[in-house]
Amino acid sequence: MAILGFLVHTEPGRCAAVEQQVAAMPEMTTYGIHQDCYVVAVAEAPSSELEAALGRVGQLEGVLTCYVTGLTTEDEQEER
């Protein structure tokens, strides 16, 4: 599994609702809200699926954009 850390930048007043939707996705974990407009999130999935997962988050109502903060594929490399 690859691990992708990212921030979800939301429209004003939409952060809590967006966090709930992101947290409901099976490959996602959220770690709260930062500065009232960013959801702190981590996706854990095969690296081939991460772009699509991030795209699903970006399509949620109230999401302005997503900023990738970190990516590791170390666990996948050890599995091979």
C-alpha positions as semicolon CSV with decimal commas, in nm:
position;residue;x (nm);y (nm);z (nm)
1;M;0,000;0,000;0,000
2;A;0,107;0,354;-0,073
3;I;0,036;0,636;0,170
4;L;-0,062;0,983;0,051
5;G;-0,093;1,278;0,289
6;F;-0,289;1,579;0,168
7;L;-0,489;1,886;0,262
8;V;-0,838;1,945;0,127
9;H;-0,903;2,319;0,083
10;T;-1,273;2,391;0,121
11;E;-1,511;2,677;0,067
12;P;-1,586;2,881;0,382
13;G;-1,831;2,702;0,608
14;R;-1,803;2,368;0,425
15;C;-1,507;2,211;0,604
16;A;-1,695;1,997;0,857
17;A;-1,928;1,852;0,591
18;V;-1,636;1,779;0,358
19;E;-1,441;1,613;0,640
20;Q;-1,733;1,378;0,709
21;Q;-1,756;1,280;0,342
22;V;-1,381;1,219;0,311
23;A;-1,374;1,016;0,633
24;A;-1,655;0,796;0,496
25;M;-1,439;0,684;0,203
26;P;-1,287;0,343;0,282
27;E;-0,926;0,429;0,193
28;M;-0,928;0,766;0,372
29;T;-0,853;0,877;0,725
30;T;-0,900;1,236;0,840
31;Y;-0,712;1,410;1,118
32;G;-0,924;1,717;1,178
33;I;-0,965;2,065;1,045
34;H;-0,686;2,324;1,021
35;Q;-0,747;2,701;1,002
36;D;-1,121;2,648;0,946
37;C;-1,072;2,571;0,575
38;Y;-0,844;2,267;0,541
39;V;-0,920;1,901;0,610
40;V;-0,606;1,706;0,701
41;A;-0,630;1,364;0,536
42;V;-0,436;1,049;0,450
43;A;-0,518;0,795;0,180
44;E;-0,386;0,441;0,199
45;A;-0,427;0,240;-0,121
46;P;-0,221;0,082;-0,399
47;S;-0,027;0,358;-0,574
48;S;-0,214;0,287;-0,898
49;E;-0,540;0,391;-0,725
50;L;-0,426;0,708;-0,546
51;E;-0,484;0,952;-0,831
52;A;-0,845;0,836;-0,869
53;A;-0,902;0,854;-0,492
54;L;-0,768;1,209;-0,478
55;G;-0,986;1,295;-0,778
56;R;-1,298;1,171;-0,596
57;V;-1,218;1,401;-0,304
58;G;-1,161;1,692;-0,540
59;Q;-1,508;1,643;-0,690
60;L;-1,690;1,673;-0,357
61;E;-1,919;1,973;-0,326
62;G;-1,743;2,250;-0,135
63;V;-1,389;2,140;-0,224
64;L;-1,172;2,404;-0,390
65;T;-0,860;2,189;-0,437
66;C;-0,634;1,930;-0,275
67;Y;-0,268;1,983;-0,187
68;V;-0,044;1,676;-0,164
69;T;0,186;1,702;0,137
70;G;0,358;1,365;0,123
71;L;0,373;1,033;-0,058
72;T;0,543;0,708;0,026
73;T;0,543;0,381;-0,163
74;E;0,795;0,215;0,067
75;D;0,550;-0,055;0,181
76;E;0,475;-0,151;-0,180
77;Q;0,843;-0,185;-0,257
78;E;0,889;-0,421;0,038
79;E;0,596;-0,638;-0,080
80;R;0,766;-0,711;-0,415
